[in-house]
Amino acid sequence: MTTPDDANEPSLASAGSQPVAWAVFDGHDRMHLAPGYSEAESCAEDIGGEIVPLYRKPTLTDTERTCLGYAIRKMDAEYAAGPAGVLRELLERLS
């Protein structure tokens, strides 16, 4: 189970962000949303569910954006197509 302390250690998918809400899965393919951890904890105790943090779309830092832009420009210069396009799509999606 994830605790608020675990939330302070972001996963790779959500590095740099904090949970915006919490979900409780009840084991029967239903999800209950809670705005805060304490509400999720109460809900989990009531229904015996698992608490999961919910994150916004991950964002990139300015340094990460700059590095991706550099890599895209270098790949454009060396390859006719391929990896640069994938990185460009990633940059657009995460920016």
Helices and strands as residue ranges (DSSP letters): H 4-7, G 12-14, E 21-25, E 31-34, H 37-47, E 50-54, H 62-78, H 83-94
